[in-house]
Structure formats: C-alpha cells, structure tokens
C-alpha cells in the first residue's frame, strides 16, 4: 500500500465535508468527483474529447463486461483500456463482482471464485479475486476494485455474515495479487455488511488491517429503501480512514450526491445521466423534459440555455427531436446526454472550486436550495425511466401525464392540504363564537362580542364604542368568563 500522501491529500475540510485530490498514473482527480460510467469502454453517446470538455476528471469501466466482450486478449493486444478508447485521463474499473452475481445467467460459486455464463452468448468464464486483479492489470485501470460478493436485498444476517467472510478472504487475495504483480495501479477495498451496523464496522476494520489505497462502500442501492441505504452509509462513515479516498458505489442521483458530500464522501458513479438521455429525456434547468414534446418541434432554443457543451452550442431542440424521431445515427451522439452529464459534473465536482467559503455550510445551503429542484426532478422520474417507444413516436399518454400527476400530488400534500386544514379549523372557530366572547380580528382589533349577525359580528371595543367586523376576519377567540369558570 502506498503512503497516504502518495495516493490522496486533503485540500480543505468543513465539518465532515472535504475537498481533496486522488493521485493516479494518468493524472490527479479533484474530489468530490462524479465519474461518468463507460461500462463497455464507452460513455454512451459521448466522445473522449467531449468528456474533457465536460470536465470529467475520471471515468469508470467494468471488468465483467470487458472480459465478456471484446475479451482480455484483444484488450492486451490493443495496449489496454486507455489506448483502446483513446482516453488519456484516469480510469477506475469495477471488479465485476456485482455483475457476476446480478447479470450472469448460470453461476457456480466456490471459494476460488465464480464460474458463470456470459449474458451475451452463453460462453463460460471464471472470475475470482486473482483473475479480477489480473484482468484489471491488463485493462490498465488507474484504480482497481477488489473482487467482492454483493448479496441481494433483503438478506438474512446469517447469510450476510457468510458472504462478508468470503468477501474479506477475497479482499486479502486481491491485495496479495496486486503486490505480487508489481503494478502501480491503485487498489480500493469494498466494505459490505448490508443493513447490519456491526457487520459494516467489521468489514471496514478488517479491510484496513489488510491495507488498501482507498475504500468503497458497496452493497448499497441494491433495492433497499433509501432510509436503509443512507443508514448503511452513516454506519460505515466513522470507520473509513480520513487519509484515504472514500467511494460510494452506484449512488448518483443529484440529491444523493449532495448529501454524500456532506457526509464526507469523495467519489460517486451513476448511469443515470446517459440512461435518461437514451430514453429520450433531456436534463434541463427546470427538470426532465421529453424530447418528443410537441413544443420542441419548432423550438430553436438549445436544450439548456447557457450550457457550453457541444450539443447546446450547435443544435436546437427541434433538431434533436427530429434526429430521435427519425432514428438517425447522429441522434445516438447528439442526444441530450451532454447537458445532463454537465449537470451531474456541476453537482459532483463543484466542491473544490466553489466551496472555499466553507464546504459543509455551502452543502447545507445547497441541500436546502436543492429541495425545490429535487421535487421537480422526482416529479419527472417516471418519465425519465420509461423506455422510449420502438417506433420513435411520442410515448403513451399515461407516461406523459405521470409527471403532472406527481406534481399535483406534491402541490396537494405540501400546499393545498395544509391550507384546507387551516380553513376548516378557522370555520370551526368562527362557528363557535358566542355573545360575551372576547375575540381578536384582523388588524389587531380586540373586543367583546355584543351581537351576532349572519356574516358580521358586533364588537364592543371600549365604553360606548362598538364596531362591526366580518366573522371571517376573526383569528382568536377567548371564551366568555362564565363558560371558562364552568369548565
């Protein structure tokens, strides 16, 4: 394991939030960092040059997918992943453990690893801790991930304990294989433990005894409710070393990134920016929008006003819609993924640049500001995840209406329902007013009720001084003295 200063150094901290730099063979990675996902040696619809334009400091590849296709022999002949995809920046590769246990069709798990059949053509492969490290060395990734077992959720504690024990044994083998190879590639260990705080602690303490260049929180965002997911991260955070980079695997919703930064996490990844673009949804400053909306047909504006990406500086919404409806090949390259990726980069990497006045406080303000944005984005979530029609036509009416339904539901529960409750309480209060009650009306008028009419109340505000006020203006009622004494 390299010394802390050779791998990671902190630039500034504020509470748990932090900004730093991860040092790799292909350059430095400022943190917090969002990593665009290039699972199969490509970030879908985005070229390496455009990734640089988008300020992506590092990208992510996946060992499982690259072992299955094009294969390690091809990758070795092509000089590794950097040369293969013409990307000169840092690359992190997942070990493939998650995919082996979630995608592969047939699995035979042993202490040595997993025999599985490819989800592409059924061809058999074997991947274990040694093979995963050897594969990542061939790929030439700057940051390798240890091979782990990621149980599904929910998982009984006994099953989780057995899985964690195997993951820790494999982690030790991964570290030994890395040292024996002499590679300069960094290696991160992956903490597991599911919903169990004691297992989360045990996992990270054992990984630190082995010694890794960085540490990841795995086994989150695997189907569990968000409160359990956040609890697992909270249980893990105290046992992550402060002098090493911290990576939360698979979390990348904008609001989650903001919260993770506030919890002291450094690195994040997610397929969401390019996935929603492939589904024909654009990431705009006001939330997700369907590219197929009729209003886009003659819209000359870019997807995002003021966005400096290639798509927004050159193409109109009308042209993007045309490409997608016509199923032109250019649409796969000029879809709305660029402004979406820029949005994620701004959320995930703005710490070092813009939070010099206090990272933690800035993130708190950002979280508060983000609540409105979050409501907009969550309202559009069904639309973002719905698959596009095969014929390129507009999505079904119910898909287009879902965001509106969710927005109306939010307005009802957040605004209308509380207002209706207050109105009912006011009506109940007014209907109970009797002669002799002391009341306060709008404008601070205070007096004793001397007479009641249909919509008007006569108040005695002083000796020989009476005024009329509307019943609806009454805000406070003090019951008559005889009624108080009776109670």
Beta strands, then each sheet from edge to edge (+ up, - down):
strand 1: 8-14
strand 2: 17-24
strand 3: 27-31
strand 4: 33-37
strand 5: 58-62
strand 6: 90-94
strand 7: 107-109
strand 8: 114-117
strand 9: 124-127
strand 10: 143-145
strand 11: 186-191
strand 12: 214-217
strand 13: 245-248
strand 14: 267-270
strand 15: 281-284
strand 16: 287-290
strand 17: 438-441
strand 18: 445-452
strand 19: 456-462
strand 20: 465-470
strand 21: 474-478
sheet 1: 1+ 2- 3+
sheet 2: 4+ 5+ 6+ 10+ 11+ 12+ 13+ 14+ 4+
sheet 3: 7+ 8- 9+
sheet 4: 15+ 16-
sheet 5: 20+ 19- 18+ 17- 21+
end
